Amino acid sequence: MKIVIQAEADDSGIWTAWSDDMPGHMGQGVTRGEATRMVKRSINQAHAQLLKSTGVEAGSEVEPIVFEVRTLS
């Protein structure tokens, strides 16, 4: 599963990251990396909860999430 994360800095240098592929997951930070890590962590936690609620056992093989980060100008 590929999820695109978009990141953009405002005029004050604060970065905001989000994913149109997974609405509701957003992060902000003083660096692009900090903001995107927040989004990745949020998406990974939601994915783990979904797998758990559907009965997928820990250690089972599942399709990994691949993140692509795009910086907007």
C-alpha positions as CSV (number, residue, x, y, z in Angstrom):
1,M,0.0,0.0,0.0
2,K,1.5,3.4,-1.0
3,I,0.5,6.5,0.8
4,V,1.6,10.0,-0.4
5,I,2.3,12.5,2.3
6,Q,2.4,16.2,1.3
7,A,4.4,18.8,3.3
8,E,4.5,22.5,3.1
9,A,6.0,25.3,5.2
10,D,4.2,28.5,6.0
11,D,5.7,31.9,6.0
12,S,6.9,31.5,9.6
13,G,8.7,28.3,8.8
14,I,6.3,25.9,10.5
15,W,5.8,22.7,8.5
16,T,2.4,21.0,8.0
17,A,2.1,17.5,6.6
18,W,-1.0,15.6,5.6
19,S,-2.2,12.8,3.3
20,D,-5.1,13.0,0.9
21,D,-4.9,9.2,0.8
22,M,-5.7,9.0,4.5
23,P,-7.8,12.0,5.5
24,G,-7.7,13.1,9.1
25,H,-4.0,12.4,9.6
26,M,-2.0,15.6,9.9
27,G,1.2,16.8,11.6
28,Q,3.0,20.0,12.3
29,G,6.5,20.8,13.3
30,V,9.5,23.0,13.0
31,T,11.1,20.7,10.4
32,R,9.6,18.8,7.5
33,G,10.8,15.5,9.1
34,E,9.1,16.2,12.3
35,A,5.8,17.0,10.6
36,T,5.9,13.9,8.3
37,R,6.9,11.6,11.2
38,M,3.8,12.6,13.0
39,V,1.6,11.7,10.0
40,K,3.4,8.4,9.5
41,R,3.0,7.5,13.2
42,S,-0.7,8.4,13.1
43,I,-1.3,6.3,10.0
44,N,0.7,3.3,11.3
45,Q,-1.3,3.4,14.6
46,A,-4.6,3.5,12.7
47,H,-3.5,0.7,10.5
48,A,-2.4,-1.5,13.4
49,Q,-5.8,-0.8,15.1
50,L,-7.6,-1.8,11.9
51,L,-5.6,-5.0,11.6
52,K,-6.2,-5.9,15.3
53,S,-10.0,-5.2,15.0
54,T,-10.3,-7.4,12.0
55,G,-8.6,-10.3,13.8
56,V,-5.2,-10.2,12.0
57,E,-2.7,-11.7,14.4
58,A,0.6,-10.0,15.4
59,G,3.4,-11.3,13.2
60,S,1.1,-12.2,10.3
61,E,2.3,-11.1,6.9
62,V,0.4,-8.0,5.7
63,E,1.2,-5.6,2.9
64,P,3.5,-3.0,4.2
65,I,2.8,0.7,4.0
66,V,5.2,2.6,1.8
67,F,5.3,6.3,2.3
68,E,6.2,8.9,-0.4
69,V,6.8,12.4,0.9
70,R,6.3,15.3,-1.5
71,T,7.3,18.9,-0.6
72,L,5.0,21.6,-2.0
73,S,6.5,24.9,-2.9
